[in-house]
Amino acid sequence: MIIATEEAFATSEFLDTYLDFAAARQNEGMLFAASVLSRPGMRDRLTDIDVRLAEMDAHGTDMHLMSLTSPGVQVFDPDLGTALAIRVNNEMAALIRQHPNRLAGLAAIAPQDPRRAAAEIERAMGDLGFNGIIINSHTQGEFLDDRKFWPIFDAAVKHRAPIYLHPTFPPDTMIEPYVRYGLNGAIWGFGAETSLHAVRLVMSGVFDRYPELQIVLGHMGEALPYWFLRLDLQYQKQIARQQHPPGMVKLNRMPSDYFRSNFHFTTSGMYWNDLLEFAIKTMGAERIMFSIDYPYEPSTRSTEWIKQIPVSPQDKDRIMSGNAIKLFQIRSR
Ligand code: MN
């Protein structure tokens, strides 16, 4: 069985609202995302469930765990963001009810209103039957380690909702050096921004406060396993100094320990056996899940790759579906 766990979705209302909003702002990052969402065929692939199911059938993907496409509702003002998230979630939940064996979903929230975002987590994980939450990384330049966002973590832990921390374009304070060579998107900027966000969560002590919180990163962990040793060594060296760097927080454990207890990685766009092997070595096979990143990455290459990964049958089964069933509480329906 193959479950793909980072599969983008949109409603027509969301696309229209976002494209109008981006056009009116003339913001570098927003316009970049708008250009991607405006590519030929994109609207149908994001919004039309029959188009999606046909692609799943063609490549033997049993289930898509869908989530609202980046940049989601996080660019809007709190009222519009909150209202749009609720409408997107209602529409997605109705589609999942129509195809319960083929579709599951992560609910959108608007972190720019943390209280209402927490209420939407409760609604989504309860009545609507969602499998977790999607957050498209920073919210208007702010990161989730900021205590004002912690009601979101309270709700996520209470309702056992994993949070998929998905990339978006870098914030205004960070994007300029990426623009010149077209580096603000999936080629580099997405990973740079999202890995920074994940490291901020770890270094802020969020996981000492919320030991049960589970975060999911795509793209085989946004290159973070390469940094585990250096994060630990530099943290140890610097925290031991009389005057450690301003802002540095004393953690209960080493930075890399939190990745192994509070993070999961998915394979989106990283069809590379050596990388998978290193991710398994550093995280354990029980923390790696298959994803395609539909419609931005080809289902063909992703599914052909995952079928041939050189791991034990047991690990293969975990990575292709078992880990996702467990983490996202996907029930056979
Ligand atoms: Mn994606």
Boltz pocket constraint, residues with backbone or C-beta under 6 A from the ligand:
constraints:
  - pocket:
      binder: B
      contacts: [[A, 6], [A, 8], [A, 166], [A, 218], [A, 268], [A, 293], [A, 294], [A, 296]]
      max_distance: 6.0
